[in-house]
Amino acid sequence: MILSCSKINRAYGSDVIIKDASLLINAHEKVAVVGNNGAGKTTLLDMLTGTEPPDSGTVTMPAGVTSGYLKQINDIDSDDTVIAEMMKIIEPVIRLEEALLSVQDDMKHAEGEELEKLYERYSRLTHEYEMADGYEARSRVTGILKGLGFAEEEFGKQVRMLSGGEKTRLFLGKILISQPDIIFLDEPTNHLDLSSIEWLETYLTNYYGTVVIVSHDRYFLDRIVNKVIDIDMGHVETFTGNYTEYAEKKKMLYDARVKAYIKQQETIRHQEEVIEKLQSFNREKSIKRAESRKKMLGKIDRLEKPVQERTDMYLKFIQTAASGKDVLTVENLGKTFDDGETLFRDLQFELKRGEHVAIIGDNGTGKTTILKMLTGGVTPTNGKITFGTGVEIAYFDQEHQILDRNKTIFDEIQDDYPNMNNTEVRDLLAAFMFTGDEVFKRIGDLSGGEVGRVSLAKLMLSRANLLILDEPTNHLDIMSKEILEDAVRDFEGTVLYVSHDRYFINRTANRILNLTHEKLLNYIGNYDYYLEKREAMETYKGVASGSDNALFEKKKDNSSNGASDWKASKQKAAEKKRRMQKIERIEEEIHKLEKEVQEIEAEFDKTENQTNPVRLGELQKQLDVNESKLEKLLEEWETLLEEDESDE
């Protein structure tokens, strides 16, 4: 045991945040703290770290246990450079280095007994230096800084000149280099790009000490944690496993509690009916029996009605009309700034109707710029953007600049959709959790999550067939993210988005474009598929388009006379055409089977089926058959693509 809590409580006025919470965290465990926005996650961390005492109850940490706490805002005010600020943490190692060098110099001029004493001191200092990982300390400092996204040219930057996000990254670096027994992290991925998040995942997974994390990044949690502390309406409960396992267990536990409650209520009602019937007989024996049953009923430990805290946001994207098959064609797109810096060049990609495509890449590579070019917010330096027939665009801007900060929520909706009457506007806003006088809040006074919900409401009203989304999950709690995921997955139109939320990407994307080294690399699949194929794919350059997983580049004719064998070329072209037709047929069959799988999975969730073992068995059999077919089709699809690549 490295930390324990017993019956801790915390309230702000009449608002109970944590109620009678008891929990145990063991050494070396990786623990997530989850719950909706406002559930009390940060409050719990504050109590665990001693930053804020509980109203009642005890928090126990053994003497000598060291800890580090990364808050969401970590202000460091220093005139030192980034590297100097990090070096402060390894000052004991630096002092040992200096002592070793001093002894080495003294040994050059010593003899006899004095030299023997110096040898002994040198040996002792060397042992201390090795125990403190002195040989690796400096390289660890630079490795952590680079892992957290600091370039070497930024090492000499003054700390006071850093942005808020950079200061938080530096503060995290100082915690990691100090290697405490237990690390507390509140939203550590907020200011990290994908590369840095992946680095931090690996670091924390291999970290010898204990880690306690508050994060909305479910993919991050899945890869690190082996225990989840859930805060739901003040109640704190512990689950073993990663986030996905926790979510499944919590649903099963909730369902079991609902069934137990319903069963007990039925038992109570039955007993009450029997008691009432016995009393109605109005005989001595029947009245005695009724009294006996009353006593038994009074001894029942009555279960509380299970209440599941949830976000009641309703979100469904519907297109007024479908677009043509070819939704978007981008050719030779480039952006160079006035100072000569090139963000990217010669980008080429296509969107087909119904595709859900994620653009990923490190911060500063130009992902948002691409979206702004498509929506007219930024002019490209060169290139051509062509939208297909009947394409109607709706844009979710992560900075929400399309919203008027001076308008109320109500006016923002009604001004853009004047055909909606007052009742319709209020009903819509209620679906996005704005009720009563909340609808008259000024946009500029809203929280990040509230602004995001207003933007999502307008996105839903647009009824467009092409949704362009820039970081749509920012500021949303986990349940709201899941509602958005379901809406995107169910949308029959086309979606192009930028996101750092890998769980969201994994659930919603069927193609990924990775913007790296000023080029786009194409992966047909979700984020797990991208991770699997990234290393092999990034040995190539270029960008795929449509449904072809190969990476295309314009090829130069390197032949000496430019002549070609016409017959062989024609035969090759015919083979390629047949192969591409077969690929398209297989892809159609895959989509069809995936839809059937989704329908089967939906059948599993129906209440009437959950209590029917025979039906569940039939559904599982159908699912196994479809999964087997899918596996064979995917193998054949990949083989055909490899053949196509080898012909290029």
RAHUWO-V733313 format. One record per backbone hydrogen bond with DSSP energy under -1.0 kcal/mol. CO is the residue of the C=O (numbers start at 1). NH is the residue of the N-H. E is the energy in kcal/mol with one decimal. If there is no record, write none. Layout:
# RAHUWO-V733313
[[CO;NH;E] [CO;NH;E]]
This chain:
# RAHUWO-V733313
[[3;25;-3.1] [4;60;-3.2] [5;23;-1.3] [6;58;-1.8] [8;21;-2.5] [9;55;-2.7] [10;17;-2.4] [10;18;-2.1] [12;15;-1.8] [15;12;-2.5] [18;10;-2.4] [21;8;-2.7] [23;5;-2.7] [25;2;-2.6] [25;3;-1.8] [26;29;-1.5] [29;211;-2.3] [30;226;-2.9] [30;227;-1.2] [31;213;-3.3] [32;229;-3.7] [34;231;-2.4] [36;39;-2.3] [40;44;-2.3] [41;45;-2.2] [42;46;-2.6] [43;47;-1.8] [44;48;-2.6] [45;49;-2.3] [46;51;-1.3] [46;52;-2.0] [56;9;-1.9] [58;6;-2.5] [60;4;-2.3] [62;65;-1.6] [66;182;-1.7] [68;184;-3.3] [70;186;-2.2] [78;160;-1.5] [80;159;-2.9] [81;85;-2.4] [82;86;-1.7] [83;87;-2.1] [84;88;-1.1] [86;89;-1.3] [88;91;-1.3] [90;94;-2.1] [91;95;-2.8] [92;96;-1.8] [93;97;-2.3] [94;98;-2.3] [95;99;-2.4] [96;100;-2.6] [97;101;-2.4] [98;102;-2.1] [99;103;-2.5] [100;104;-2.4] [101;105;-2.0] [102;106;-2.2] [103;107;-2.4] [106;109;-1.2] [111;114;-1.0] [111;115;-1.0] [112;116;-1.9] [113;117;-2.2] [114;118;-2.0] [115;119;-2.4] [116;120;-2.3] [117;121;-2.4] [118;122;-2.8] [119;123;-2.5] [120;124;-2.2] [121;125;-2.8] [122;126;-2.5] [123;127;-2.0] [124;128;-2.1] [125;129;-2.5] [126;130;-2.4] [127;131;-2.5] [128;132;-1.6] [129;134;-3.0] [130;133;-1.8] [133;136;-1.1] [136;140;-2.5] [137;141;-1.9] [138;142;-1.9] [139;143;-2.4] [140;144;-2.6] [141;145;-2.2] [142;146;-2.4] [143;147;-2.4] [144;148;-2.0] [145;150;-2.6] [146;149;-1.7] [151;154;-2.1] [152;155;-1.5] [154;157;-1.7] [155;83;-2.3] [157;82;-1.5] [158;161;-1.2] [159;162;-1.9] [163;167;-2.4] [164;168;-1.9] [165;169;-2.0] [166;170;-2.4] [167;171;-2.7] [168;172;-2.3] [169;173;-2.2] [170;174;-2.2] [171;175;-1.8] [172;176;-2.5] [173;177;-2.4] [174;178;-1.2] [181;210;-3.1] [182;68;-1.7] [183;212;-3.2] [184;70;-3.2] [185;214;-3.1] [187;190;-1.2] [189;192;-1.6] [193;197;-2.5] [194;198;-2.5] [195;199;-2.1] [196;200;-2.7] [197;201;-2.5] [198;202;-2.0] [199;203;-2.4] [200;204;-3.0] [201;205;-2.5] [202;206;-1.8] [210;183;-2.7] [211;31;-3.5] [212;185;-2.9] [213;33;-3.0] [214;187;-3.4] [216;218;-1.3] [217;221;-2.1] [218;222;-2.6] [219;223;-1.6] [221;225;-2.0] [226;241;-2.5] [227;32;-2.6] [228;239;-3.0] [229;34;-2.6] [230;237;-2.3] [232;235;-1.8] [234;19;-2.9] [235;232;-2.7] [237;230;-3.4] [239;228;-3.2] [242;246;-2.4] [243;247;-2.8] [244;248;-2.0] [245;249;-2.5] [246;250;-3.2] [247;251;-1.9] [248;252;-2.3] [249;253;-2.9] [250;254;-2.7] [251;255;-2.8] [252;256;-2.4] [253;257;-2.4] [254;258;-2.5] [255;259;-2.4] [256;260;-2.6] [257;261;-2.6] [258;262;-2.8] [259;263;-2.8] [260;264;-2.4] [261;265;-2.7] [262;266;-2.3] [263;267;-2.2] [264;268;-2.8] [265;269;-2.7] [266;270;-2.5] [267;271;-2.6] [268;272;-2.7] [269;273;-2.4] [270;274;-2.3] [271;275;-2.9] [272;276;-2.7] [273;277;-2.2] [274;278;-2.9] [275;279;-2.7] [276;280;-1.7] [283;287;-2.6] [284;288;-2.3] [285;289;-2.4] [286;290;-2.2] [287;291;-2.4] [288;292;-2.3] [289;293;-2.2] [290;294;-2.1] [291;295;-2.1] [292;296;-2.1] [293;297;-2.6] [294;298;-2.2] [295;299;-1.1] [297;300;-1.0] [300;302;-1.3] [325;353;-2.6] [327;388;-2.5] [328;351;-2.5] [329;386;-2.7] [330;349;-1.5] [331;384;-2.6] [333;347;-2.6] [334;381;-2.0] [334;382;-1.4] [335;343;-2.9] [335;344;-1.0] [337;340;-2.1] [341;337;-2.9] [344;335;-2.3] [347;333;-2.5] [349;330;-2.8] [351;327;-2.0] [351;328;-1.6] [352;355;-2.1] [355;495;-2.7] [356;510;-2.8] [356;511;-1.2] [357;497;-2.4] [358;513;-3.0] [360;515;-3.1] [362;365;-1.5] [366;370;-1.8] [367;371;-1.6] [368;372;-2.4] [369;373;-2.1] [370;374;-2.1] [371;375;-1.6] [372;377;-2.5] [372;378;-1.3] [382;334;-2.3] [384;331;-2.8] [386;329;-2.6] [388;391;-1.2] [389;324;-2.7] [392;465;-1.0] [392;466;-2.1] [394;468;-2.9] [396;470;-2.4] [397;400;-1.7] [400;403;-1.5] [404;407;-1.6] [405;444;-2.4] [407;443;-3.1] [408;412;-2.3] [409;413;-1.6] [410;414;-2.7] [411;415;-2.9] [413;417;-1.8] [417;420;-2.0] [421;425;-2.3] [422;426;-2.5] [423;427;-2.6] [424;428;-2.2] [425;429;-2.6] [426;430;-2.3] [427;431;-1.5] [429;434;-2.8] [430;433;-1.8] [431;314;-2.8] [435;438;-2.0] [436;439;-1.2] [437;440;-1.8] [438;441;-1.9] [439;410;-2.5] [441;409;-1.8] [442;445;-1.9] [443;446;-1.6] [447;451;-2.5] [448;452;-2.1] [449;453;-1.7] [450;454;-1.9] [451;455;-2.3] [452;456;-2.1] [453;457;-2.1] [454;458;-2.1] [455;459;-2.1] [456;460;-2.3] [457;461;-1.9] [458;462;-1.3] [463;320;-2.7] [465;494;-2.8] [466;394;-2.2] [467;496;-2.8] [468;396;-2.9] [469;498;-2.5] [471;474;-1.3] [473;476;-2.0] [477;481;-2.4] [478;482;-2.1] [479;483;-1.9] [480;484;-2.4] [481;485;-2.9] [482;486;-2.3] [483;487;-1.9] [484;488;-2.5] [485;489;-2.9] [486;490;-2.1] [494;467;-2.7] [495;357;-3.1] [496;469;-2.2] [497;359;-3.2] [498;471;-2.9] [500;502;-1.1] [501;505;-2.4] [502;506;-2.7] [503;507;-1.7] [504;508;-1.6] [505;509;-2.6] [511;358;-2.2] [512;523;-2.6] [513;360;-2.5] [514;521;-2.2] [516;519;-1.7] [518;345;-1.4] [519;516;-2.6] [521;514;-3.0] [523;512;-3.1] [523;525;-1.1] [526;530;-2.2] [527;531;-2.4] [528;532;-1.9] [529;533;-2.4] [530;534;-2.0] [533;537;-2.9] [534;538;-2.6] [536;539;-1.2] [537;540;-1.9] [545;548;-1.4] [552;543;-1.5] [556;558;-1.0] [565;569;-2.5] [566;570;-2.5] [567;571;-2.4] [568;572;-2.4] [569;573;-2.3] [570;574;-2.2] [571;575;-2.3] [572;576;-2.5] [573;577;-2.4] [574;578;-2.4] [575;579;-2.6] [576;580;-2.8] [577;581;-2.4] [578;582;-2.2] [579;583;-2.5] [580;584;-2.4] [581;585;-2.2] [582;586;-2.6] [583;587;-2.7] [584;588;-2.2] [585;589;-2.2] [586;590;-2.8] [587;591;-2.7] [588;592;-2.2] [589;593;-2.7] [590;594;-2.9] [591;595;-2.1] [592;596;-2.0] [593;597;-2.6] [594;598;-2.4] [595;599;-2.2] [596;600;-2.4] [597;601;-2.8] [598;602;-2.1] [599;603;-1.7] [600;604;-1.8] [601;605;-1.1] [603;606;-1.1] [606;610;-1.8] [609;612;-1.9] [612;616;-2.5] [613;617;-2.3] [614;618;-2.2] [615;619;-2.6] [616;620;-2.4] [617;621;-2.2] [618;622;-2.4] [619;623;-2.6] [620;624;-2.7] [621;625;-2.2] [622;626;-2.4] [623;627;-2.8] [624;628;-2.2] [625;629;-2.4] [626;630;-2.9] [627;631;-2.3] [628;632;-2.0] [629;633;-2.7] [630;634;-2.8] [631;635;-2.0] [632;636;-2.4] [633;637;-2.9] [634;638;-2.6] [635;639;-2.2] [636;640;-2.3] [637;641;-2.0] [638;642;-2.3] [639;643;-2.1] [640;644;-2.3] [641;645;-2.5] [642;646;-2.3] [643;647;-1.1] [645;648;-1.2]]
